[in-house]
Amino acid sequence: MEERADWLVMLLIGLLLLVWLAHGLRTWLFRPLPARVPDMPINENIPDHPAVDMLENAGYEVLGGKIKIPLLFDVDGEDFHSRLFIDFIARNDENVLYLVKVARSRLPMEWTGSSIRDRLLPYFLLYPGCGGVLYVDVDNDEVACIHFDWDEEDANGYDE
């Protein structure tokens, strides 16, 4: 009789351990991305700029200044160098990080899907955990928040 009770206790402990492990694995798999994107460099030096005031008035906290991201492409053994620039890093009151691009008069943004893709997609792909890109147009006093997501239309192939 005592041996049966021992087995029952061992079985109960094993079931509890299995439930605890399954819950831990599920929690780990479905954990949201961290508020601060890993490996995102933050330049503590924030220069005075009208865009900083505009972002703060729009409810964002500016955390960092300009970041240069060096890129290297190897094409058939030949190296090509380039870089991307992020003007600022900001976060909203929900602690979500945003990359900030400031509009340049010599390269205005055309608000079409293809233009947004060509100009901003590299930032979303570089830091997929960010909340989006804030596009600040100082001349027009506008802050646009741009989010990226996959479109379900024609996602599985090309239809002619």
C-alpha positions, -999 to 999 in steps of 0.1 A, spaced: 0 0 0 28 24 9 46 16 -24 15 26 -43 14 60 -25 50 66 -33 43 60 -70 13 83 -69 34 111 -53 61 106 -79 36 107 -107 20 139 -94 54 155 -90 63 144 -126 30 159 -140 36 192 -121 71 193 -135 59 186 -170 32 213 -168 58 238 -154 82 231 -182 54 233 -209 43 267 -194 79 280 -193 85 270 -229 52 285 -241 59 317 -223 95 319 -237 82 312 -273 55 339 -272 74 365 -252 71 399 -270 102 416 -283 121 436 -257 114 474 -255 150 481 -263 161 464 -295 192 443 -289 224 455 -305 208 489 -314 235 514 -307 223 546 -290 244 577 -293 240 596 -260 249 628 -277 217 645 -287 223 678 -307 200 707 -305 176 704 -334 141 716 -341 131 679 -347 139 671 -311 114 697 -299 88 685 -324 92 649 -312 89 659 -276 57 680 -284 43 649 -302 48 628 -270 81 611 -277 113 611 -256 145 614 -276 170 589 -263 199 592 -288 214 612 -316 227 604 -351 239 568 -357 260 557 -386 256 521 -396 284 510 -419 276 484 -445 298 461 -465 287 443 -497 308 416 -513 300 413 -550 320 386 -568 349 391 -544 349 429 -548 340 449 -516 316 478 -517 311 501 -487 281 521 -478 263 533 -447 228 541 -434 221 570 -410 195 571 -383 190 607 -372 175 600 -337 162 572 -315 130 580 -296 104 562 -275 68 568 -268 50 567 -234 45 529 -238 83 524 -239 83 514 -277 114 525 -296 113 543 -329 139 551 -354 138 588 -365 145 601 -400 145 639 -405 132 651 -439 158 666 -462 149 693 -487 172 679 -513 155 644 -511 118 649 -504 97 619 -495 71 609 -521 42 594 -501 37 563 -523 41 527 -513 71 522 -535 89 553 -523 83 545 -486 96 510 -493 127 522 -511 136 548 -485 126 532 -452 124 494 -456 161 489 -448 155 504 -413 126 480 -406 147 451 -418 178 462 -398 159 466 -365 127 445 -368 119 450 -331 114 487 -334 79 502 -333 84 520 -366 100 550 -382 92 585 -372 96 608 -403 100 644 -391 94 672 -416 106 703 -398 96 726 -427 60 715 -426 58 709 -388 48 672 -393 57 640 -375 46 609 -394 47 575 -377 53 547 -402 47 511 -393 57 481 -414 39 448 -418 36 421 -444 6 424 -468 -14 392 -472 -23 400 -508 -2 379 -532 21 369 -504 24 333 -515 34 339 -551 31 360 -582 -2 359 -601 0 369 -637 
